[in-house]
Amino acid sequence: MKSAKACLLFTLFLIGFTFQAIAQKQFKALLVTTTRGWHHESIHAGVLAIQQLGVKHQFQVDLFEDNYSFNDKTLANYQVVIFLNTTGDIFNEQEQKAMERFIQSGKGFMGIHSASDTEYDWEWYTKLVGRMFVIHPAIQSARLNVLESRFPGLEGFANNKQWTDEWYEFGPDKVQGLKTILAVDESTYNPIANWDANPNRASVAGKGMGTFHPIAWYQNFDGGRSFYTNLGHLPSNYTDPTYLSHIAAGIIWAATGKK
């Protein structure tokens, strides 16, 4: 009788341990979608896609809401913060300092598309992103060049893959040593942009970036890690396996430092 009871308890222990192991996630990600300017139609599709990537790759995704507190206590639960198509000034000074301490503690940042159109006056953040958005032409198809094939998630972009997106023209590098992994070939689309006729925009014109037009890059920064990709304007991007593999690799690297 005692033996049967002991076997039952041991079996229940094994079942509980197995469920715990199955439920264990490799890391937790905080997903920020706050906008104080342009609101991308693709945000909803992006949230759903990243949540599904979490299921597939065993990481937890929590959506940051405006009523949450973005502070040291909240951030202590996460290994990476993802900015998905954020725009404008989204954090106050206390929240900015919490984000700086988060990265300085050895954790990661993932910026998607208009994350580079966010917090221009926060100098530390512009360095974290690496390059900031200036202007873009109309959405067009263009050919991509893989510059670091060893970085995971780029397999689908090989052989000068044609891709349709909103091609950002960026300002000068905010820091040295950015490792660019993906570039767009300006000879395959029209990079000219002029917003003078748009009353809702400051007067600015773009002519492209020339022979080197970076699209995705990563860096070690201020004790932590940062990954950014320009791709991700269109809702359809977030159902494309090539793109999903790209952002999954960026999130995993930013969270763990492992390729």
VMD Tcl script that draws the C-alpha trace (Angstrom):
set ca {
  {0.00 0.00 0.00}
  {2.77 2.36 0.96}
  {4.64 1.40 -2.18}
  {1.61 2.19 -4.37}
  {1.13 5.54 -2.64}
  {4.80 6.38 -3.08}
  {4.59 5.51 -6.77}
  {1.52 7.73 -7.17}
  {3.23 10.67 -5.47}
  {6.34 10.19 -7.58}
  {4.23 10.06 -10.75}
  {2.41 13.26 -9.79}
  {5.79 14.89 -9.11}
  {7.06 13.89 -12.55}
  {3.91 15.20 -14.23}
  {4.19 18.51 -12.38}
  {7.89 18.80 -13.25}
  {7.15 18.04 -16.91}
  {4.42 20.70 -17.10}
  {6.75 23.21 -15.47}
  {9.49 22.42 -17.99}
  {7.05 22.75 -20.88}
  {5.75 26.08 -19.58}
  {9.21 27.53 -19.01}
  {9.98 30.31 -21.49}
  {13.52 31.15 -22.59}
  {12.96 34.88 -21.93}
  {10.28 37.57 -21.58}
  {9.72 40.45 -24.01}
  {7.86 43.72 -23.39}
  {6.18 44.95 -26.57}
  {5.68 48.73 -26.85}
  {3.39 50.14 -29.58}
  {2.78 53.66 -28.21}
  {2.40 56.39 -30.82}
  {2.39 60.17 -30.42}
  {2.37 60.83 -34.14}
  {1.67 58.66 -37.16}
  {-0.17 55.44 -36.28}
  {0.74 52.55 -38.58}
  {-2.05 50.29 -39.78}
  {0.35 47.37 -39.41}
  {0.63 47.63 -35.61}
  {-2.22 45.22 -34.96}
  {-0.82 42.68 -37.42}
  {2.63 43.15 -35.87}
  {1.38 42.47 -32.33}
  {-0.33 39.26 -33.41}
  {2.74 38.14 -35.37}
  {5.17 38.75 -32.50}
  {2.87 36.96 -30.07}
  {2.86 33.97 -32.42}
  {6.66 34.14 -32.69}
  {6.73 33.92 -28.90}
  {4.65 30.75 -29.03}
  {6.83 29.27 -31.76}
  {10.18 30.16 -30.17}
  {9.18 29.80 -26.52}
  {9.46 33.38 -25.30}
  {6.77 35.33 -23.46}
  {5.36 38.51 -25.02}
  {3.59 41.07 -22.82}
  {1.96 44.10 -24.41}
  {2.77 47.42 -22.76}
  {-0.38 49.45 -22.16}
  {-0.60 53.19 -21.47}
  {-1.84 52.55 -17.93}
  {1.22 50.43 -17.09}
  {4.16 51.83 -15.17}
  {7.34 51.80 -17.24}
  {9.85 51.67 -14.40}
  {12.66 49.61 -12.93}
  {10.28 47.25 -11.12}
  {8.32 46.46 -14.29}
  {11.40 46.14 -16.51}
  {13.11 43.76 -14.08}
  {10.79 41.04 -15.40}
  {12.02 41.32 -19.00}
  {15.13 40.61 -21.05}
  {14.18 42.67 -24.13}
  {11.98 45.66 -24.92}
  {10.51 45.77 -28.45}
  {9.44 49.06 -30.03}
  {6.94 48.16 -32.78}
  {6.17 51.13 -35.05}
  {6.31 53.63 -32.19}
  {6.34 57.33 -33.10}
  {6.97 60.64 -31.36}
  {7.86 61.37 -27.75}
  {6.38 58.43 -25.87}
  {8.25 58.45 -22.52}
  {8.68 61.03 -19.80}
  {12.06 61.66 -18.18}
  {11.62 59.04 -15.45}
  {10.65 56.40 -18.01}
  {13.63 57.31 -20.16}
  {16.00 56.83 -17.23}
  {14.42 53.45 -16.46}
  {15.01 52.39 -20.07}
  {18.64 53.50 -19.88}
  {19.20 51.48 -16.71}
  {17.51 48.48 -18.33}
  {20.02 48.45 -21.20}
  {22.94 49.23 -18.89}
  {22.04 46.13 -16.85}
  {22.94 43.98 -19.87}
  {19.55 43.61 -21.54}
  {18.28 44.28 -25.05}
  {16.29 46.53 -27.37}
  {14.56 45.63 -30.65}
  {13.37 48.46 -32.90}
  {10.99 47.85 -35.80}
  {10.40 50.34 -38.64}
  {9.29 53.67 -37.12}
  {11.12 53.01 -33.88}
  {13.66 55.26 -35.64}
  {10.92 57.96 -35.86}
  {10.65 58.10 -32.08}
  {12.18 60.27 -29.32}
  {14.44 62.48 -31.47}
  {15.26 64.73 -28.50}
  {16.41 61.84 -26.30}
  {20.05 61.65 -27.34}
  {20.74 58.35 -25.59}
  {17.85 56.73 -27.44}
  {19.03 57.97 -30.84}
  {22.37 56.29 -30.12}
  {20.60 53.13 -29.01}
  {18.74 52.96 -32.35}
  {21.90 53.99 -34.22}
  {20.38 55.94 -37.13}
  {17.24 58.08 -37.19}
  {14.56 58.47 -39.84}
  {14.58 61.58 -42.04}
  {12.16 61.00 -44.95}
  {10.83 58.30 -47.25}
  {9.57 58.14 -50.83}
  {6.42 56.32 -51.93}
  {6.16 52.61 -51.09}
  {8.03 50.68 -53.79}
  {9.58 47.34 -54.62}
  {13.37 47.16 -54.47}
  {16.16 44.63 -54.23}
  {17.90 43.83 -50.96}
  {21.54 42.95 -50.32}
  {22.56 40.71 -47.42}
  {25.77 42.10 -45.91}
  {26.33 39.61 -43.09}
  {25.09 36.18 -44.10}
  {26.22 34.63 -40.80}
  {23.56 36.54 -38.88}
  {20.46 34.30 -38.60}
  {17.10 35.11 -40.12}
  {18.45 36.49 -43.40}
  {18.23 33.33 -45.50}
  {15.04 34.46 -47.20}
  {16.67 37.69 -48.38}
  {19.50 35.95 -50.24}
  {20.17 36.37 -53.97}
  {19.06 40.03 -54.06}
  {15.48 39.30 -53.11}
  {12.90 41.83 -54.22}
  {10.92 43.34 -51.36}
  {8.15 45.92 -51.13}
  {8.24 48.33 -48.20}
  {8.59 51.95 -47.13}
  {12.29 52.71 -47.60}
  {13.52 55.13 -44.95}
  {16.30 57.57 -45.65}
  {18.34 57.90 -42.46}
  {20.45 60.67 -41.02}
  {24.12 60.21 -40.07}
  {25.21 57.43 -37.73}
  {24.67 58.37 -34.10}
  {27.41 56.00 -32.91}
  {30.39 54.21 -34.40}
  {30.56 50.49 -35.00}
  {27.03 49.69 -36.18}
  {27.02 46.25 -37.78}
  {24.80 46.52 -40.86}
  {23.38 43.20 -42.02}
  {20.91 44.28 -44.71}
  {20.91 47.08 -47.29}
  {18.64 48.21 -50.13}
  {19.86 48.81 -53.68}
  {18.79 52.37 -54.55}
  {19.31 51.69 -58.25}
  {16.24 49.42 -58.15}
  {13.75 52.07 -56.94}
  {13.23 55.83 -56.95}
  {14.53 57.27 -53.65}
  {13.51 60.87 -54.39}
  {11.05 62.30 -51.87}
  {9.70 65.82 -51.40}
  {7.26 66.72 -48.64}
  {7.09 70.47 -49.36}
  {3.55 70.06 -50.68}
  {2.33 68.35 -47.52}
  {1.03 70.94 -45.00}
  {1.25 68.38 -42.18}
  {5.01 67.88 -42.59}
  {8.01 70.12 -42.19}
  {9.62 71.16 -45.44}
  {12.12 68.41 -46.22}
  {13.37 66.65 -49.32}
  {15.17 63.35 -49.78}
  {17.45 62.09 -52.50}
  {18.49 58.74 -51.09}
  {21.67 57.63 -49.34}
  {23.74 56.49 -52.31}
  {25.62 53.25 -52.74}
  {25.32 52.34 -49.05}
  {21.73 52.43 -47.83}
  {21.43 50.46 -44.58}
  {18.16 48.74 -43.70}
  {18.92 46.53 -40.68}
  {21.77 46.56 -38.18}
  {22.77 45.63 -34.64}
  {25.23 46.75 -32.00}
  {26.42 46.28 -28.45}
  {25.55 49.53 -26.68}
  {26.01 50.91 -23.16}
  {26.29 47.48 -21.58}
  {23.41 45.92 -23.51}
  {22.31 45.17 -27.07}
  {20.30 46.86 -29.82}
  {18.83 45.51 -33.07}
  {16.93 47.60 -35.62}
  {15.16 46.87 -38.89}
  {13.55 49.36 -41.27}
  {11.29 46.64 -42.69}
  {7.74 46.31 -41.40}
  {5.56 49.13 -42.71}
  {2.94 46.99 -44.43}
  {0.46 44.70 -42.61}
  {1.26 41.98 -45.16}
  {4.89 41.92 -43.96}
  {3.74 40.27 -40.75}
  {2.49 37.14 -42.48}
  {5.59 36.69 -44.65}
  {7.82 33.83 -43.37}
  {10.96 35.62 -44.59}
  {10.17 38.72 -42.56}
  {9.03 36.78 -39.51}
  {12.31 34.84 -39.48}
  {14.18 38.17 -39.70}
  {12.49 39.81 -36.73}
  {12.54 36.61 -34.66}
  {16.32 36.46 -35.05}
  {16.60 40.10 -34.02}
  {14.44 39.65 -30.94}
  {16.32 36.53 -29.83}
  {19.71 38.16 -30.30}
  {18.65 41.34 -28.47}
  {17.30 39.29 -25.57}
  {20.11 36.76 -25.24}
  {23.13 37.98 -27.20}
  {23.15 34.62 -29.00}
  {22.98 34.20 -32.75}
}
mol new
graphics top color blue
foreach p $ca { graphics top sphere $p radius 0.5 }
foreach p [lrange $ca 0 end-1] q [lrange $ca 1 end] { graphics top cylinder $p $q radius 0.2 }
display resetview
